[in-house]
Amino acid sequence: MADLNDALNLAQEALERCYWDDEKQYYEHHFPRKEEEAFVYWWHAHTVDALLDGYLRTGEGVYMERIRKELTGTWNANHQTFLHNWYDDMEWIALALLRLWDVTENDACRDQVFAIWEDVKTAWNDHMGGGLAWQKKQLDYKNTPANAPAAILAFRLYQRFGRPEDLEWGERIFQWNLRHLVDPDNGFVWDGINRLGDGKVDYEWEFTYCQGVFMQAALEYYHITKDEEYYEMALATFREAKRRLADSHGGLIPYEGPDDCGLFRGIFFRYCCELYAEKKNEPEIRKMIHFHAETVANRGMNREGLIGGSWDEPETGTVDLAQHLSGIMVMEMAARC
């Protein structure tokens, strides 16, 4: 059986060796690299998160240097701004920068978070009864990926800086997400509403991503209110996600699809770790995290130390940055809890 720490060090070094581009000054999106690569802004927020996980686990300053270079390269590639057309993408950068501020108390990180947050709030409109739009070019499409991370951000800002308006925004966004995109019978979280302009909910889109971000939004609200209802709400979503997405596949959540979908499981397990750490009295959460991390470490890495979409066998072809980051994140969360 592979040592988890050794597997993590191998995967983190593979991230640097296989994806870092000295010319572009950011992590490329595929290995082997493609001749033409689109710049996928939000993946870089999770690269920062994964590197910060490495720093918190090891204390090695090289991770902070990698974070600095990655943020600079992302800023430049995004036309020297962290603002963007997609609201959810900006929310992820803001959450990563806020985590970085927690560690460094760097004022520049905090100031960028505030600037991004002001732009994110412009997504709120009356289509579909409120909620934040997914992107600036489609203001009538509302989804969990745009709303739940924004609620996490608002609640975290309130807990750190005590501004009442952030709490108000968090409550407003969270309650909209709860009313419109959460199954009241079991806590399962749906993806979005009105994507095609028909007012319909995408019930068939069952992603770990949506479960993870809603769980954490509920947990952050629990931190503020101390109301057990919100902790139980997060726990119900976890249990239904496990039942629906993992239990029918022998306990292992399968690959959810190419491109952005490669990141979804890593996000889910990040917030599973947060949920377990809250009280440490739900062993099923920790067991699930460790089962997936050990599967990645023992069966999911290839000879390069890269982790593809299938976590129970090594990838022999191209590995997306998103896929590799997800594998790193689930192992980092297992090392933490």
C-alpha positions in Angstrom: 0.0 0.0 0.0 1.4 3.4 -1.0 2.2 5.9 1.8 -0.2 8.8 1.4 2.4 11.5 2.1 4.8 10.0 -0.5 2.0 9.8 -3.0 1.1 13.4 -2.4 4.7 14.6 -2.8 4.9 12.7 -6.0 1.6 14.2 -7.3 2.6 17.7 -6.3 5.9 17.4 -8.0 4.2 16.0 -11.1 2.0 19.1 -11.1 5.1 21.3 -11.3 7.1 19.2 -13.7 4.4 18.4 -16.2 2.2 21.5 -16.2 4.3 24.5 -15.3 5.1 26.7 -18.4 8.0 29.0 -17.9 7.1 31.1 -20.9 3.4 31.6 -20.1 4.1 31.7 -16.4 1.1 29.6 -15.4 0.2 25.9 -15.2 -0.8 24.5 -18.6 -4.1 22.6 -19.0 -3.0 19.2 -20.4 -0.2 16.8 -20.3 1.1 16.0 -22.8 0.6 19.6 -23.9 -1.5 20.5 -26.9 -0.4 22.9 -29.6 -3.5 25.0 -29.1 -4.7 25.5 -25.5 -7.6 27.6 -24.2 -7.0 29.5 -21.0 -9.4 28.1 -18.5 -9.5 30.7 -15.8 -11.2 28.9 -12.9 -8.8 25.9 -12.9 -6.1 28.2 -11.7 -8.0 29.1 -8.5 -7.9 25.4 -7.7 -4.3 25.1 -8.6 -3.7 27.8 -5.9 -5.8 25.9 -3.5 -4.0 22.6 -4.1 -0.6 24.3 -3.7 -1.8 25.9 -0.5 -2.8 22.5 0.7 0.7 21.3 0.0 2.2 24.3 2.0 -0.1 23.7 5.0 0.8 20.0 5.0 4.6 20.4 4.7 5.4 24.0 5.7 7.8 24.1 2.6 8.2 27.6 1.2 8.5 26.4 -2.3 4.7 26.1 -2.4 4.3 29.7 -1.6 6.7 30.7 -4.4 4.7 28.5 -6.8 1.5 30.2 -5.6 3.0 33.6 -6.2 4.0 32.8 -9.7 0.7 31.1 -10.6 -1.3 34.1 -9.4 0.9 36.5 -11.3 0.6 34.4 -14.5 -3.2 34.1 -14.1 -3.6 37.8 -13.6 -1.6 38.5 -16.7 -3.3 35.8 -18.8 -6.7 37.2 -17.8 -5.7 40.7 -19.1 -4.3 41.9 -15.8 -7.4 41.6 -13.8 -9.2 38.9 -11.7 -12.6 40.0 -13.1 -14.2 37.8 -15.6 -17.4 37.0 -17.6 -18.3 34.0 -15.5 -19.3 34.9 -11.9 -18.5 31.4 -10.5 -15.0 31.6 -11.9 -14.4 34.9 -10.0 -15.9 33.4 -6.8 -13.3 30.6 -6.9 -10.4 33.0 -7.3 -11.8 35.0 -4.4 -12.1 32.0 -2.2 -8.6 30.9 -3.0 -7.2 34.4 -2.3 -9.2 34.5 1.0 -7.6 31.2 2.1 -4.3 32.7 1.2 -5.0 35.8 3.2 -5.9 33.5 6.2 -2.3 32.1 6.0 -0.3 35.2 5.1 -2.5 38.2 6.0 -1.3 39.8 2.8 -3.3 43.0 2.3 -3.1 42.7 -1.5 -5.0 39.3 -1.3 -7.7 40.9 0.9 -8.1 43.9 -1.4 -8.5 41.7 -4.5 -11.1 39.6 -2.7 -13.1 42.7 -1.9 -12.8 44.0 -5.5 -14.0 40.6 -6.9 -16.9 40.4 -4.4 -18.2 43.8 -5.5 -18.3 42.6 -9.1 -19.9 39.3 -8.1 -22.8 41.0 -6.4 -23.8 42.6 -9.7 -25.0 39.1 -10.8 -28.1 39.4 -8.6 -31.3 40.1 -10.5 -35.0 39.2 -10.5 -35.0 36.4 -13.1 -36.1 33.1 -11.6 -37.1 34.9 -8.3 -33.6 36.2 -7.6 -30.3 34.5 -7.3 -26.9 35.2 -8.9 -26.5 34.7 -12.6 -23.9 32.2 -13.9 -22.4 34.6 -16.4 -22.7 38.2 -17.5 -23.9 37.2 -21.0 -26.8 35.1 -19.7 -28.3 36.9 -16.7 -31.5 34.8 -16.6 -29.7 31.5 -16.0 -29.2 30.7 -12.3 -27.3 27.8 -10.9 -25.8 26.3 -7.7 -22.2 26.7 -9.1 -22.7 30.5 -9.1 -24.7 30.8 -5.9 -23.4 28.4 -3.3 -19.7 29.4 -3.6 -20.9 33.1 -3.4 -22.7 32.3 -0.2 -19.5 30.6 1.2 -17.6 33.7 0.3 -20.1 36.1 1.8 -20.3 34.1 5.1 -16.5 33.8 5.3 -16.1 37.5 4.7 -18.6 38.2 7.5 -16.7 35.9 9.9 -13.4 37.6 9.2 -14.3 41.2 8.8 -17.7 41.6 10.6 -19.4 43.6 7.9 -23.2 43.2 8.3 -23.9 43.6 4.6 -21.8 40.4 3.9 -24.0 38.4 6.2 -27.1 39.8 4.6 -25.8 38.9 1.1 -24.9 35.4 2.3 -28.3 34.8 3.7 -30.0 36.1 0.6 -28.0 34.0 -1.7 -28.1 30.9 0.4 -31.9 31.0 0.9 -32.5 31.4 -2.8 -30.3 28.4 -3.6 -32.1 26.4 -0.9 -35.6 27.3 -2.1 -35.0 26.7 -5.8 -32.3 24.0 -6.2 -32.3 21.7 -3.2 -34.6 18.7 -2.9 -36.6 19.3 0.3 -37.1 15.6 0.8 -33.4 14.5 1.0 -31.1 17.5 0.5 -29.8 16.6 -2.9 -28.7 19.7 -4.8 -29.7 20.3 -8.4 -27.4 22.2 -10.8 -29.4 25.1 -12.3 -32.7 26.6 -13.6 -33.6 28.2 -16.9 -30.5 27.2 -18.8 -32.5 26.9 -22.0 -34.8 29.8 -21.2 -37.7 27.5 -20.4 -37.8 27.9 -16.6 -36.9 24.2 -16.1 -34.5 22.8 -13.5 -31.8 20.5 -14.8 -32.7 17.6 -12.6 -30.7 15.1 -14.6 -27.4 16.9 -13.9 -26.2 15.1 -10.8 -22.7 16.4 -9.9 -20.6 16.1 -6.8 -19.7 19.8 -7.3 -23.2 21.0 -6.4 -23.4 18.8 -3.3 -20.0 20.0 -2.0 -20.5 23.8 -2.4 -24.0 23.7 -0.9 -22.7 21.6 2.0 -20.1 24.2 2.8 -22.5 27.1 2.4 -24.8 25.5 5.0 -21.8 24.7 7.2 -20.5 28.3 7.1 -24.0 29.5 8.0 -23.9 27.1 10.9 -20.7 28.7 12.1 -22.4 32.0 12.3 -25.8 31.1 13.6 -24.9 28.0 15.8 -28.2 26.6 14.6 -28.0 22.8 14.3 -30.5 22.9 11.4 -27.7 24.0 9.1 -25.2 21.5 10.2 -27.8 18.8 9.7 -28.7 20.2 6.3 -25.1 19.8 5.2 -25.0 16.3 6.6 -28.2 15.4 4.8 -26.7 16.6 1.5 -23.5 14.5 2.1 -25.5 11.4 2.9 -27.7 11.7 -0.2 -24.8 12.4 -2.4 -23.0 9.3 -1.1 -26.1 7.2 -1.5 -26.8 8.4 -5.0 -23.4 8.9 -6.5 -21.0 6.5 -4.7 -22.9 3.6 -3.2 -24.2 2.3 -6.5 -20.6 2.1 -7.8 -19.0 0.0 -5.1 -18.5 3.1 -3.0 -16.2 4.9 -5.5 -17.6 8.0 -7.2 -16.9 7.5 -10.9 -15.4 10.1 -13.3 -18.0 12.7 -14.0 -16.8 13.8 -17.4 -14.2 15.8 -19.3 -13.0 19.4 -19.1 -14.5 21.3 -16.0 -16.1 18.1 -14.7 -12.6 16.8 -13.8 -12.5 19.2 -10.9 -15.8 18.3 -9.3 -14.8 15.4 -7.0 -11.9 17.4 -5.6 -14.2 20.2 -4.7 -16.6 17.8 -3.1 -14.0 16.1 -1.0 -12.5 19.5 0.1 -15.8 20.3 1.7 -16.4 16.8 3.0 -13.2 17.3 5.0 -14.5 20.6 6.3 -17.8 18.9 7.3 -16.0 16.0 9.1 -13.6 18.4 10.9 -16.6 20.4 12.3 -17.4 17.7 15.0 -15.3 14.7 14.1 -18.2 12.5 15.1 -19.3 11.3 11.6 -16.8 8.5 10.8 -18.6 7.7 7.5 -17.3 11.0 6.1 -13.7 10.3 7.0 -14.0 6.8 5.8 -15.2 7.9 2.4 -12.5 10.5 2.0 -9.8 8.0 2.9 -11.2 5.3 0.7 -11.0 7.6 -2.3 -7.6 8.9 -1.4 -6.1 5.5 -1.0 -7.7 4.3 -4.3 -6.0 7.2 -6.0 -2.6 6.6 -4.3 -2.6 2.9 -4.9 -4.3 2.5 -8.3 -5.0 5.9 -9.9 -1.5 7.4 -10.5 0.5 6.7 -13.6 4.3 6.5 -14.0 4.5 10.2 -14.3 2.8 10.6 -11.0 -0.3 12.0 -12.8 -3.9 11.3 -11.9 -6.5 11.0 -14.6 -10.2 10.8 -14.6 -10.5 7.2 -13.5 -9.2 6.9 -9.9 -9.0 3.1 -9.9 -6.6 2.8 -12.8 -3.7 4.8 -14.2 -4.3 7.1 -17.2 -2.2 6.2 -20.2 -3.3 9.1 -22.4 -3.7 12.8 -21.9 -4.3 14.0 -18.3 -6.1 17.3 -17.8 -4.9 19.7 -15.2 -8.4 19.6 -13.7 -8.3 15.8 -13.3 -4.8 15.9 -11.7 -5.8 18.7 -9.3 -8.9 16.7 -8.2 -6.7 13.7 -7.3 -4.3 15.9 -5.4 -7.1 17.5 -3.4 -8.7 14.3 -2.3 -5.4 13.0 -1.0 -4.6 16.3 0.7 -7.9 16.2 2.4 -7.2 12.6 3.6 -3.9 13.8 5.0 -5.7 16.5 6.9 -8.5 14.5 8.5 
